[in-house]
């Protein structure tokens, strides 16, 4: 029985096509298996940010250090932010770009985008400063209980590094976070003096500096550190109670400052939203922008003066 010529030709061609695709699939699988070894790993977005903005961040940090100011890394650590200096610069650049774009869409090609871009440039440092003040206040409020715990640990016979580990384990954040880092640095071979000095760079607190000085003096010259810490603890409690009493006495003035500052701003925003034509001369002419700037400057000056009069000195 003889096969048709078409069958004789089709069978070898089908077999050749199958072999071709099988070989192609085999090569693709071999390349995929060898790719992780042959090709370098692709950089993550965080690594790209580090490569692009790290030189600028280092230059800015060196300039701030030369002026006697804390570096960007120290500022972010004091605020408790888990950000690197290049990431912070990226956020600041993004805030400027976002403000300028919002102003461009809202006001067109005018002074509006420039003003909102400046606002975007100013807002990130203000947020960092606010987080620093709040974290420092929380830290100072916990110093009394931290000192008591540290003193009790020393009275039971613990060494200073073991007592610091106890503070890290039994305290509340942010005290526990910072002393856990101190304990980790000591475990990895850093001296107690260097670890506590690094702590002072992260926490800008005069009370903490007083405590660290007492501990360092004890390490160098000896003495009854537990008794010294008890005396410091009593002093800090009295100071904290005094500050709370002063805060109660100045609460009315601080509330007045908030109302006086916020009322004209909220009133202006309400009129701008509900009666747009009322503010048309202020938002469509150069003189109007100047008057808005003067009004904002006067509000800021008044707020700063009231805050200064009601400020509680440390």
N, C-alpha and C positions, 0 to 999 in steps of 0.2 A: 504494500500500500504506500503510495507516494504522497508526500505532503505538498500542499500548494506552495508556489514560490513565495507568496506573501508571508506565509508562516515561517518559512526558512529564514527570511530576512528579519522578521519582527522579533523572533525569540532571541537571537544574539544581541539585537539593539536594546531590547528591554533589559537583558542581563547586564549590558555595558552601562546603561543608565543607572541601574540599581547599584552597581559597583562604584560608579562615580559619586553618587550621593552618599553612599556609605563611607567612602574615603573622605569626602568633604566634611561629613559629620564627625568623623574620627579626628581630623585635623583641628576642627573647631573646638572639640572637647580638650584636646591636648594643649591648645593655646590658652584656653580658659584656666586649665589646671596650672599652667606655668606662669600665668599673668601675675599673681601676687608676688612671685619670686623675681620675675624679670623687670616688672614695672614698679617705679617708686609709688608710695602711697600718696594719694591726692591730699593736698593741704586742706584743712578744715577752715571755715570762715574765721574762727578765732585766730588761727595761725596766720592767715592772710592779713588780718587787722594788725597783729603784732609786727609783721614784717614791714607794713606800709607806714605805720604811725609810731613805731618804737623810736626811730631817730629823733622825731619831733618831741616826743614825750621826754626823752632823756635830755635833750637840749633845754626844754622848759624847766625840768627839774633841777638841772645844774644852775640855771639862772636864778631860780627861787632860792636854792641853797646858798648861792653867793650873796643874796640879799638878806640872808638870815631867816628866811621863811621855811616852813616845812615843805618837803617835796610833794609831788602829786600822789605818790604811793603812800606817804605818811598821812596825807589829808584823807585819802580814801579809807585807810585803815582806821583812822580816828572816827570816821563816820560809820564804820562797821559794814562797808560795802564790799562785796566780793567781786571787785572789778580791778582790772589792771589799768595803768595809766594810759596806754593806747586805746583801750575800750572807752575810757572816760572821754578822751579827746574825740573819738568817733561819735559818741552821744552828743557832745557839745556842737560838733559840726552839723550833725543831723538836726539838732534843735534850731540852729541858725537857718539851715536850708528849709525846714518845715515852716518856720515863721515867715521867711521871705516869700515862699510859695503861697502861703495863706494870704499874706498881704497883697500879693500880685493878683490872685483871683478875686479878692474882695475890693481892692482899691485901684487896681490897674497899675500903670507905670506912673507912680507918684512917690511921695515920701512915705506912704504906708508900708510898703515892703521893707524899706530901710529900717523903720522904727520897729517893726515886728521882728526883723532879723536881729537887731540889737537886743530886744527882749529875749529872744531865744538864746543869745550869747550869754546873757546875765543870769538866766534862770538856773542852769545846772550848778554854778558855784553857790547860789543861794540855797538850793536844796541840800547840797553837801554840808554847808555851814549849819543849816537847821538840824540835820541828822547828827552832826558832831555835838551840838549843844544838848540835844535830847539824850544822846548816849552818855555824854559826860555827866549830865544830871542824874541819870539812872545809876551810873557807876558810883558817884559820890554818895547817893542815898544808901547804897549797899556797903559802903566802906565800914560803917560801924559794926555790922554783923560779921563782915569778913575779918575785921581785926579781932573780934571776940573769938571766932573760930580758929584763927591763926594762933592766938595766945593760948587757948585751951590745948591745941595740938602740941605746942611747945612745952606746956606744963606737964603733959603726959610723957614727955621724954623723946618726942620725935625730933629729928634733925630738921633744919630749915627747909631743905628740899622736899623732905617727906611731908612737912607741914603745908608747904605750898601745894602739893598734890592733893592733900585733904581739902584745902580751900577750893581747888578746881572741881573736886568731885561732889562737894556738898553745898556749893553756892548756886545762886541763880544767875542767868545771863544778865548783863554782859560780863560780870566778874568771873563767872565760871569759864566763859570762853577765853578771856584773856589769860587767866592763870593756868588754864589747861595748855595754852600755847607756851607759857613760861615753863611749865613742868616738862613738856615735850622737848623743848630746847635743852633743858638741863639733862634730861635722859640721853639725848643725842651727843652730849659732850660739851655743851656750852656752859661756861661758869655761871654761878648764880648772879654775880655782879653784871655780866654782859646781858643775861636774860632779863634782869630787872631794868637795866638801862634801856633795852629795846622796848620794854613795856611802857616806859615813860614817853618814848617817841610816839607810841600808838594812842596813849591816853594823856591828854593835856589837862592834868589836874594838879593843882598846888597841894592838895591834901595827900594825894598819892605820892607826890615827890617827897613830902615830909616823911611818909611811912617808909619809902624805899631808902631814904637817907639813914633812917634809924636802923634798918636791917643791914645795910652795908657797913655802918659803924660797928654793929655787933659782930659781923663776920671778921672785921679787921682787928678790933681791939677787945672783943668779948663783952661780957656784962649780962645782966638779967634782961633779956629781950622781952620776955613775957610781961614783966612789970611795966616796961616802957610802952609796949603796945596797949596795955590796959589804960595807962594814963592818956595816950593819944586817943583811944576810943572814947573815953569820957569827954575829952575836949571836943571831938568831932560831933558827938551827940548834942552837946550844948550849943555848938555853932549851928547845927542843923535845925534845932528847935527854935533858935533865935531867927534864922532865916524864914522859917515857916510863919512865925508870928509877924515878921515884917511883911511877908507876902500877903497875909490877911489884911494888914493895915493899909496896904497900897492897892488892894484889889479893885476898889472903886475907881481910882485914878487910871489903872491899866484898862479897865473896862471902858472908861470914857475915851481913852486913846483909840481903842478899837472902833468904837461907835463913830467918833469924829472922823477917823480915817475912812471907814467903810461906807458911811452914809452918802457922801457926795459921789463916790464911785458907783454905788448901786443905783442912786437916783439918775446919774448920767446914762448908765446902761439901760435903765428902764425907759427913759425918754427916747433913747436912740432906737430901741426895739419897737416901742408902741407908737411913737410919733417920729418917724424917720425924717420928715421935712423940717422938724424943729432944729436938728443939728446939721442940716445941709450946709449952711455957711461955714461951720466949723470943720467939716470933713471934705470940703471941695476947694478951699482956698489955702494959700500958704500962710496967711495971717491967722487963719483958724487953727492950723497945726501948731503955730507958735503959741497961741493962747492955751491950747490943750496941754502943751508941754510945760508952760509956766504954772498952770493949775496943778498938774501932777507933781511938779517940783515943790510947790508950796505945801501940798498935802504931805509929801515925804518929809520935808523939813519939820513940819509940825509934829508928825508922828515920832520922829527921832528925838525931838526935844522932850516930849512927854515921856518917852521910854527912858531917856537919860535921867529925868527927874525921879522916876519911880524904879530905877534899876537897883537891884540888890547886889551889893558888892560881895565878892567871895571872901 
